[in-house]
């Protein structure tokens, strides 16, 4: 149990280190937040900004390694259960 806690703390530390590196380098990458597909609406006193394309890109980039880290073994153990229910239309 203590060994599992140690591994968990090391993984959390590595994740925090990764987030810190990304945040410190984010200002040096000029295209982050300015991709085609990022929504910007500017009015007289209001500016609405939603980085849709940047969010999608980051989601794909971050979920790829997470899925790869799970491995084939865990994918085989989590099979979906399909339940067929009778359907009456009348």
N, C-alpha and C positions, 0 to 999 in steps of 0.2 A: 504494500500500500504506500509506503514512503517512497519507493522507487518510482511508482506511477506519479506521485505528486511532484517529484523532482523532474521527471520528463515533461510534465505539464507546465511547470514553471519555466523550464528551458524553452519550450515551444512558445509560450507567451512572451518571453523575453526576446526571442528571435523575431516574433511578429511585431513587437513594439519597435525594435531596431529597424526593421524593414519599413514600417510606417514613418519613422523619423527620417530615414534616408530619403524616402519619396517626398515627404513634405519639404525637406530642405532643398531638394533639387527641382521641385515643381515650378519655382519661379524662374529657373534657368531654361526651361523648355518653352519656347514662345508659342507653340501651337496648342498647348493644353488649354482648353477653355475657349478656343477660337476656331473650332472645327466647323466646316459646313454642316449645318443641322443643329447647331447650338442656337437657341432662341433668344433674341434680344429685341425687346420692344421699348422704344424710347418715346416719351411724351414730354410735355413742358416741364413738369416737376417730378415725374415718375420714370424710373428705369427698371424694367423687369428683365431678368436674365436667368435663363435655365439652360445649363449645358447638356442638352439631351444627347448629342452625338458623343461627347466626352464621357458621359455616364455609361453609355452602351459600350464604348471602347474599353473603358476600365473594367466593366463587368465581365466582358469576354476575356480580357487579359488576366484578371484575377481568378476567374473560375476555372480556367484551363489548368493551371498548376494544382488547384485544389482537387479537381476531379482526378488528375493523374496521381496525386498523392494517395488517394483512396485505394487504388490498385484494383486488379480484377477480382481478387479474393473477396473483398467486401461487396463488390457489385453482384457477385453470384449469391451472396447470402441475403441480399435485400431484394427479393423478387416480389413483384406486384401480385396481389391477389385480385383476381377478376371474378366478380359476382354477377351472374346473369339473372336478372329479375324478369318475371313474366310481365309483358306490357299489353294492356288492354286499351284500345282506342275508343271503344263504344261502351 
